[in-house]
Amino acid sequence: MPQPVELDPGLREAIQSVIVDARVRAADELNRLLRGRNKGLALTAHAELLKLRDDDSRRVSAAADSFLSAFEEAERLARERTEAEGQAAERAEAERRAREQAEREREARERAEQERLARERAEAERQAAARAEAERLAREQAERDREAEEREKDVGGPFQPLPEPWYKNPKVVSAARWAAFPFVCILVMIWAALRSNDGPPPYTPYTPSYSTPAGGTSCVPRPLELNRTTSGTLTSGACTEQQITPQGSGGIPAEHHRVTLTERGTLTLDLQSTAFDAYLMLLDASLRELARNDDHAGSRDARISLELGPGNYSVVARSLGPGVGAYTLITNFTPARRPAPEPPQRGPECPWWTLELDQEIRMTLSGSDCAVQQLLGSGADNDRAARYELKLSRRTPVVIDMRSTDFDPYLILLDANGNQIATDDDGGGGLNARIQRTLGPGAYVVLAKALESRQGTYFLHARAGP
């Protein structure tokens, strides 16, 4: 059920203006919003037009009444058209089902007839085969009787059977068995000797390893200490990003680092270099991408700041292009001391993530994520969503983009007290969402959700806009 959305302050001021022409123009603008795609704005516009219908000015009330009458007539026609289409669809569906039922009955009759004919044909073939077999046996018996009569005539008496072959003589068979016994024993001993020297290969436990480029450095990750500065040199013989993670690109040289967190908190990584354009990637223990950053705050340095739970994480430091040279990697970690900014009481079992300007986050929504009603502590929205904290130190125009090819993204922006500031569905082009607002200093909450409870991967990016 769509909720009313607050009107633009300028339009609200025009509605309340003492100037009749301003209120007439406001009624015209409300009529445009009433027919727009944003259902929340349409609800608010409808309520305001109802108020303007009772305006003291006859022009204003007449304009509002005409807009409402036209809208109600359009709604009535749409309902009638929908009902007519529904009835037509039901009739078509009934006809289709009747045709399918008739087709199934016809196919069933044809199958039954074919099975009956097949049974009759099989029975006829069985009887013919039985007759042919009986005739063959009769002919063979007659042939044997004829041969017996002929032999009796030749020998002058009854037929005498031929003597048994030598290889069927019991004495010959027994002697052959005793003669073969020694050879069988020898073969058994040879087989046992060979079997004792044969066996399964010794067990060698699997040891994970990382590939090493020819003439380069091992891809085994270098450990990072928290709240320390690490210096290094990126060379052309280093590992490539694709050797570190399957999600990597091409043969760009990269340095692989490993950081271990023992508690939940915010991890901030700064990659600085004067020799190349710094580029950072953060991966989880399974080498799946969590976040990446190129130019932080308009500089050539890279920064990633993300709230993470305990575990092992991989950090990939590389150049945006083929550049190499010295670099500095600063690792800062701040343990979590509170769940999140207000409203922390709403959905404490649902995680919070940190969103910074000029940072793109790659995440996945699944059925295990919290619903919007859990994150807000109210409502009936069961779409899955993730919530992020965005902090601003000064008044800033902010652009928040959410894009995905797996589902229809939807963005909700709230203040620190949980009051809704803005929402967007398709403002980012196609099905992508975008919110563009000028915000004052403070903490804000961004809800990134998938419409219709879909699941999949999405990208979230916040930047300072015009």
C-alpha positions as CSV (number, residue, x, y, z in Angstrom):
1,M,0.0,0.0,0.0
2,P,1.6,3.3,-1.1
3,Q,2.1,6.0,1.6
4,P,1.5,9.7,1.1
5,V,4.7,11.7,0.3
6,E,5.4,15.2,1.3
7,L,5.0,17.8,-1.5
8,D,7.7,20.1,-2.7
9,P,7.9,23.2,-0.4
10,G,7.3,25.5,-3.3
11,L,4.1,23.7,-4.3
12,R,3.0,23.7,-0.7
13,E,3.6,27.5,-0.5
14,A,1.6,28.0,-3.8
15,I,-1.4,26.0,-2.4
16,Q,-1.4,28.2,0.7
17,S,-0.9,31.4,-1.2
18,V,-3.5,34.2,-1.0
19,I,-3.2,34.8,-4.7
20,V,-5.9,33.0,-6.7
21,D,-3.7,32.5,-9.8
22,A,-1.1,30.8,-7.7
23,R,-3.6,28.5,-6.2
24,V,-5.0,27.7,-9.7
25,R,-1.5,26.9,-11.0
26,A,-1.0,24.8,-7.9
27,A,-4.2,22.9,-8.7
28,D,-2.9,22.3,-12.2
29,E,0.4,21.0,-10.8
30,L,-1.5,18.8,-8.3
31,N,-3.5,17.4,-11.3
32,R,-0.2,16.5,-13.0
33,L,1.1,14.7,-9.9
34,L,-2.3,13.0,-9.5
35,R,-1.8,11.3,-12.9
36,G,1.9,10.6,-12.4
37,R,3.6,7.3,-11.7
38,N,4.6,8.1,-8.1
39,K,1.7,6.7,-6.1
40,G,2.7,8.4,-2.8
41,L,2.7,11.9,-4.5
42,A,-0.6,11.0,-6.2
43,L,-2.2,10.3,-2.8
44,T,-1.0,13.6,-1.4
45,A,-2.1,15.5,-4.6
46,H,-5.6,13.9,-4.4
47,A,-6.0,15.0,-0.8
48,E,-4.9,18.6,-1.6
49,L,-7.3,18.8,-4.5
50,L,-10.2,17.7,-2.2
51,K,-9.3,20.6,0.0
52,L,-9.1,23.1,-2.9
53,R,-12.5,22.0,-4.1
54,D,-13.9,23.8,-1.1
55,D,-11.7,26.9,-1.7
56,D,-13.3,30.4,-1.3
57,S,-12.3,31.3,-4.9
58,R,-14.8,30.0,-7.5
59,R,-11.9,29.6,-10.0
60,V,-9.8,27.5,-7.7
61,S,-12.7,25.3,-6.6
62,A,-14.0,24.9,-10.2
63,A,-10.5,23.9,-11.4
64,A,-10.0,21.4,-8.5
65,D,-13.5,20.0,-9.1
66,S,-12.9,19.6,-12.8
67,F,-9.6,17.9,-12.2
68,L,-11.1,15.5,-9.6
69,S,-14.1,14.8,-11.8
70,A,-11.8,14.0,-14.8
71,F,-9.6,11.8,-12.6
72,E,-12.6,9.9,-11.1
73,E,-14.0,9.4,-14.6
74,A,-10.7,8.1,-15.8
75,E,-10.5,5.8,-12.8
76,R,-14.0,4.5,-13.4
77,L,-13.3,3.8,-17.1
78,A,-10.0,2.1,-16.1
79,R,-11.9,-0.1,-13.6
80,E,-14.5,-1.0,-16.2
81,R,-11.8,-1.7,-18.8
82,T,-10.0,-3.8,-16.3
83,E,-13.1,-5.7,-15.4
84,A,-14.0,-6.2,-19.1
85,E,-10.5,-7.5,-19.8
86,G,-10.6,-9.8,-16.8
87,Q,-14.0,-11.2,-17.9
88,A,-12.6,-11.7,-21.4
89,A,-9.5,-13.3,-20.0
90,E,-11.6,-15.7,-17.9
91,R,-13.8,-16.6,-20.9
92,A,-10.7,-17.2,-23.0
93,E,-9.1,-19.3,-20.2
94,A,-12.3,-21.3,-19.9
95,E,-12.4,-21.9,-23.6
96,R,-8.7,-22.9,-23.6
97,R,-9.3,-25.3,-20.7
98,A,-12.3,-26.8,-22.5
99,R,-10.2,-27.3,-25.7
100,E,-7.3,-28.8,-23.7
101,Q,-9.8,-31.1,-21.9
102,A,-11.3,-32.2,-25.2
103,E,-7.8,-32.7,-26.7
104,R,-6.8,-34.8,-23.6
105,E,-9.9,-37.0,-23.9
106,R,-9.3,-37.5,-27.7
107,E,-5.6,-38.4,-27.0
108,A,-6.7,-40.8,-24.3
109,R,-9.2,-42.5,-26.7
110,E,-6.5,-42.7,-29.3
111,R,-4.0,-44.2,-26.8
112,A,-6.6,-46.7,-25.6
113,E,-7.4,-47.8,-29.2
114,Q,-3.7,-48.0,-30.1
115,E,-3.0,-50.1,-26.9
116,R,-5.9,-52.5,-27.8
117,L,-4.6,-52.9,-31.3
118,A,-1.1,-53.5,-30.0
119,R,-2.3,-56.1,-27.6
120,E,-4.3,-57.9,-30.3
121,R,-1.3,-57.7,-32.7
122,A,1.0,-59.1,-30.0
123,E,-1.4,-61.9,-29.2
124,A,-1.7,-62.8,-32.9
125,E,2.1,-62.8,-33.3
126,R,2.4,-65.0,-30.1
127,Q,-0.1,-67.5,-31.4
128,A,1.6,-67.6,-34.9
129,A,5.0,-68.1,-33.2
130,A,3.6,-70.9,-31.1
131,R,2.2,-72.6,-34.1
132,A,5.4,-72.2,-36.0
133,E,7.4,-73.6,-33.1
134,A,5.0,-76.6,-32.9
135,E,5.4,-77.3,-36.6
136,R,9.2,-77.1,-36.3
137,L,9.3,-79.5,-33.5
138,A,7.0,-81.9,-35.3
139,R,9.2,-81.7,-38.4
140,E,12.4,-82.4,-36.3
141,Q,10.7,-85.3,-34.6
142,A,9.6,-86.7,-38.0
143,E,13.1,-86.3,-39.3
144,R,14.6,-88.1,-36.3
145,D,12.1,-91.0,-36.7
146,R,12.9,-91.3,-40.4
147,E,16.7,-91.4,-39.7
148,A,16.2,-94.1,-37.0
149,E,14.2,-96.2,-39.4
150,E,16.9,-95.9,-42.0
151,R,19.7,-96.9,-39.5
152,E,17.7,-99.9,-38.4
153,K,17.5,-101.0,-42.0
154,D,21.3,-100.6,-42.5
155,V,22.4,-102.6,-39.4
156,G,19.6,-105.1,-39.5
157,G,18.4,-104.3,-36.0
158,P,17.5,-101.7,-33.6
159,F,19.6,-98.5,-33.5
160,Q,22.6,-98.6,-31.1
161,P,23.9,-95.3,-29.6
162,L,27.5,-94.2,-30.4
163,P,30.1,-94.6,-27.6
164,E,30.7,-91.5,-25.3
165,P,33.6,-89.2,-26.3
166,W,36.9,-89.6,-24.4
167,Y,36.9,-86.1,-22.8
168,K,33.6,-87.0,-21.0
169,N,35.0,-90.1,-19.5
170,P,35.0,-89.7,-15.6
171,K,38.5,-91.3,-15.3
172,V,40.0,-88.9,-17.8
173,V,38.4,-85.9,-16.1
174,S,39.7,-86.9,-12.6
175,A,43.3,-87.5,-13.9
176,A,43.3,-84.1,-15.6
177,R,42.2,-82.4,-12.3
178,W,45.0,-83.9,-10.3
179,A,47.5,-83.0,-13.0
180,A,46.4,-79.4,-13.0
181,F,46.5,-79.0,-9.2
182,P,50.2,-78.2,-8.8
183,F,50.0,-75.5,-11.6
184,V,47.1,-73.8,-9.8
185,C,49.0,-73.7,-6.5
186,I,52.0,-72.1,-8.2
187,L,49.8,-69.5,-9.8
188,V,48.2,-68.7,-6.4
189,M,51.6,-68.2,-4.8
190,I,52.8,-65.9,-7.6
191,W,49.6,-63.8,-7.3
192,A,50.1,-63.5,-3.5
193,A,53.7,-62.4,-3.9
194,L,52.7,-59.7,-6.4
195,R,49.8,-58.6,-4.2
196,S,52.0,-58.1,-1.1
197,N,54.2,-55.6,-3.1
198,D,51.2,-53.7,-4.4
199,G,49.0,-51.3,-2.5
200,P,47.5,-47.9,-2.4
201,P,49.9,-45.0,-2.7
202,P,50.8,-43.2,0.6
203,Y,48.4,-40.5,1.6
204,T,49.7,-37.0,1.0
205,P,47.6,-34.3,2.7
206,Y,46.5,-31.3,0.5
207,T,48.4,-28.1,1.2
208,P,46.9,-25.0,-0.3
209,S,49.3,-22.9,-2.3
210,Y,49.3,-19.7,-4.3
211,S,50.7,-19.4,-7.8
212,T,54.0,-17.7,-8.4
213,P,54.6,-15.7,-11.6
214,A,57.8,-16.5,-13.5
215,G,60.6,-14.4,-12.1
216,G,58.2,-12.7,-9.7
217,T,57.1,-12.7,-6.1
218,S,54.9,-15.4,-4.4
219,C,51.2,-14.6,-4.3
220,V,51.0,-15.7,-0.6
221,P,49.3,-12.7,1.2
222,R,51.4,-10.5,3.4
223,P,50.0,-10.0,6.9
224,L,48.9,-6.4,7.9
225,E,48.9,-5.1,11.4
226,L,46.0,-3.0,12.5
227,N,46.6,0.8,13.1
228,R,49.9,0.6,11.3
229,T,51.5,2.0,8.1
230,T,52.9,-0.5,5.7
231,S,55.3,0.5,2.9
232,G,55.8,-1.6,-0.3
233,T,56.8,-1.5,-3.9
234,L,54.6,-2.6,-6.8
235,T,56.7,-4.2,-9.5
236,S,55.9,-5.6,-13.0
237,G,56.9,-9.1,-11.7
238,A,54.3,-9.1,-8.9
239,C,51.2,-11.2,-8.9
240,T,48.2,-10.2,-11.1
241,E,44.8,-9.4,-9.7
242,Q,43.4,-12.4,-11.6
243,Q,45.9,-14.8,-9.9
244,I,44.7,-13.5,-6.5
245,T,40.9,-13.7,-7.1
246,P,38.8,-15.1,-10.0
247,Q,37.0,-11.7,-10.0
248,G,40.2,-9.9,-10.9
249,S,40.9,-8.4,-14.2
250,G,43.7,-9.2,-16.7
251,G,47.4,-9.1,-16.0
252,I,47.6,-5.9,-14.0
253,P,50.3,-6.2,-11.2
254,A,48.9,-6.3,-7.7
255,E,50.0,-6.8,-4.1
256,H,48.1,-9.3,-1.9
257,H,47.7,-8.5,1.8
258,R,45.8,-10.3,4.6
259,V,44.2,-8.6,7.7
260,T,42.6,-10.5,10.6
261,L,39.9,-9.0,12.8
262,T,39.1,-10.5,16.2
263,E,36.0,-8.3,16.8
264,R,33.4,-6.3,15.0
265,G,34.4,-2.8,14.0
266,T,35.1,-0.3,11.2
267,L,38.2,-1.1,9.0
268,T,39.6,1.8,7.1
269,L,42.3,1.2,4.4
270,D,44.2,4.1,2.7
271,L,46.4,3.3,-0.3
272,Q,48.7,6.3,-1.2
273,S,51.3,6.6,-4.0
274,T,52.9,9.3,-6.0
275,A,54.1,6.8,-8.6
276,F,50.7,5.4,-9.9
277,D,47.0,5.9,-9.6
278,A,46.1,3.9,-6.5
279,Y,43.3,1.3,-6.6
280,L,42.0,-0.8,-3.7
281,M,39.9,-4.0,-3.4
282,L,38.6,-5.7,-0.2
283,L,37.8,-9.4,-0.3
284,D,36.3,-11.8,2.3
285,A,37.9,-15.1,3.4
286,S,36.4,-16.8,0.2
287,L,38.0,-14.1,-2.0
288,R,34.6,-12.6,-2.9
289,E,34.6,-8.9,-3.4
290,L,33.2,-6.7,-0.6
291,A,34.2,-3.2,-1.8
292,R,36.6,-1.3,-4.2
293,N,37.7,2.3,-4.6
294,D,39.8,4.3,-7.0
295,D,39.9,8.0,-6.4
296,H,38.9,9.1,-2.8
297,A,37.7,12.7,-2.4
298,G,38.9,13.7,-5.8
299,S,42.6,12.5,-5.3
300,R,44.5,9.7,-6.9
301,D,44.6,7.8,-3.6
302,A,42.2,5.1,-2.7
303,R,40.2,4.5,0.5
304,I,37.8,1.8,1.7
305,S,36.0,2.1,5.0
306,L,33.6,-0.7,5.9
307,E,32.1,-2.1,9.1
308,L,33.1,-5.8,9.3
309,G,32.7,-8.7,11.6
310,P,35.6,-10.9,13.0
311,G,37.4,-13.0,10.4
312,N,40.2,-13.0,7.7
313,Y,40.0,-10.4,4.9
314,S,42.2,-10.0,1.8
315,V,43.4,-6.5,0.6
316,V,44.5,-6.1,-3.1
317,A,46.6,-3.0,-3.8
318,R,47.2,-2.2,-7.4
319,S,47.4,0.6,-10.0
320,L,44.4,1.6,-12.0
321,G,46.6,1.1,-15.1
322,P,49.9,-0.6,-15.8
323,G,51.8,1.8,-13.5
324,V,54.3,0.5,-10.8
325,G,56.3,2.1,-8.0
326,A,56.4,2.7,-4.2
327,Y,53.2,2.9,-2.2
328,T,52.0,3.3,1.4
329,L,49.1,1.3,2.9
330,I,47.6,2.7,6.1
331,T,45.4,0.3,8.2
332,N,43.1,1.8,10.8
333,F,40.5,-0.2,12.9
334,T,37.9,1.2,15.3
335,P,36.1,-1.4,17.4
336,A,32.3,-1.1,17.4
337,R,31.1,0.4,20.6
338,R,27.5,0.9,19.7
339,P,25.1,-0.7,17.2
340,A,24.6,2.3,15.0
341,P,23.2,5.9,15.1
342,E,19.5,6.4,15.8
343,P,17.2,4.5,15.5
344,P,19.4,1.7,17.1
345,Q,16.4,0.1,18.8
346,R,14.8,-0.8,15.5
347,G,15.8,-4.3,14.4
348,P,18.9,-4.8,16.6
349,E,19.4,-8.2,15.1
350,C,19.9,-6.7,11.6
351,P,23.5,-5.6,10.7
352,W,24.6,-2.0,9.9
353,W,27.1,-1.1,7.2
354,T,29.1,2.1,6.7
355,L,28.7,4.1,3.5
356,E,31.2,6.8,2.6
357,L,31.3,9.3,-0.2
358,D,33.2,8.3,-3.3
359,Q,33.0,4.6,-2.3
360,E,31.3,1.9,-4.3
361,I,30.1,-1.2,-2.4
362,R,29.3,-4.6,-4.0
363,M,26.9,-6.7,-1.9
364,T,24.4,-9.5,-2.2
365,L,20.8,-9.5,-1.0
366,S,19.5,-13.0,0.0
367,G,16.5,-14.5,1.8
368,S,18.4,-14.3,5.1
369,D,18.6,-10.5,5.0
370,C,16.2,-8.5,7.2
371,A,12.9,-7.2,5.8
372,V,12.2,-3.4,5.7
373,Q,9.7,-3.7,8.5
374,Q,12.4,-5.2,10.7
375,L,14.8,-2.4,9.9
376,L,12.2,0.3,10.5
377,G,10.5,-1.4,13.4
378,S,7.1,-0.8,11.8
379,G,5.1,-1.2,8.6
380,A,4.3,-4.2,6.6
381,D,7.0,-4.1,3.9
382,N,8.5,-7.6,3.6
383,D,11.0,-6.8,0.9
384,R,14.6,-7.7,1.8
385,A,17.0,-4.8,2.4
386,A,20.4,-3.8,3.8
387,R,20.9,-0.6,5.8
388,Y,23.8,1.8,5.7
389,E,25.0,4.7,7.8
390,L,26.1,7.8,5.9
391,K,27.8,10.6,8.0
392,L,28.3,14.1,6.7
393,S,30.5,16.7,8.4
394,R,29.0,19.7,6.5
395,R,26.1,20.6,4.2
396,T,26.7,18.6,1.0
397,P,24.7,17.8,-2.2
398,V,24.7,14.0,-2.2
399,V,23.9,11.5,-5.1
400,I,23.2,7.9,-4.1
401,D,23.0,5.3,-6.9
402,M,21.9,1.6,-6.6
403,R,22.2,-0.6,-9.6
404,S,21.6,-4.3,-10.2
405,T,21.0,-6.7,-13.1
406,D,19.4,-9.3,-10.8
407,F,16.4,-7.3,-9.4
408,D,14.6,-4.0,-9.4
409,P,16.6,-1.7,-6.9
410,Y,14.8,0.7,-4.6
411,L,16.3,3.3,-2.3
412,I,15.0,4.8,1.0
413,L,16.7,7.8,2.7
414,L,16.0,8.5,6.4
415,D,17.3,11.0,8.9
416,A,18.9,9.9,12.3
417,N,15.4,9.7,13.9
418,G,14.0,7.4,11.3
419,N,12.0,10.0,9.4
420,Q,11.8,9.4,5.7
421,I,13.5,12.0,3.5
422,A,13.3,10.6,0.0
423,T,12.6,7.3,-1.9
424,D,13.3,6.3,-5.5
425,D,12.7,3.3,-7.8
426,D,13.8,4.0,-11.3
427,G,15.5,7.4,-11.1
428,G,18.9,6.0,-12.1
429,G,18.0,4.9,-15.6
430,G,16.3,1.7,-16.5
431,L,15.4,-0.1,-13.3
432,N,18.2,1.5,-11.3
433,A,17.5,3.8,-8.3
434,R,19.0,7.2,-7.6
435,I,18.4,9.7,-4.8
436,Q,19.8,13.2,-5.2
437,R,19.4,15.6,-2.2
438,T,21.3,18.3,-0.4
439,L,21.8,17.2,3.2
440,G,23.0,19.0,6.3
441,P,25.7,17.7,8.7
442,G,24.8,14.7,10.7
443,A,24.0,10.9,10.4
444,Y,21.6,9.5,7.8
445,V,20.3,6.0,7.1
446,V,20.2,4.5,3.6
447,L,18.0,1.4,3.0
448,A,18.9,-0.6,-0.2
449,K,16.2,-3.1,-1.0
450,A,15.0,-5.3,-3.8
451,L,11.4,-5.0,-4.9
452,E,9.2,-8.1,-4.8
453,S,11.6,-9.8,-2.4
454,R,14.0,-10.7,-5.2
455,Q,17.6,-11.7,-4.5
456,G,21.0,-11.1,-6.2
457,T,24.0,-8.8,-6.4
458,Y,23.9,-5.0,-6.4
459,F,26.3,-2.0,-6.4
460,L,25.8,1.0,-4.0
461,H,27.7,4.2,-4.7
462,A,27.5,7.6,-2.9
463,R,29.2,10.7,-4.1
464,A,29.1,14.5,-3.7
465,G,27.0,15.8,-6.5
466,P,26.1,19.2,-8.0
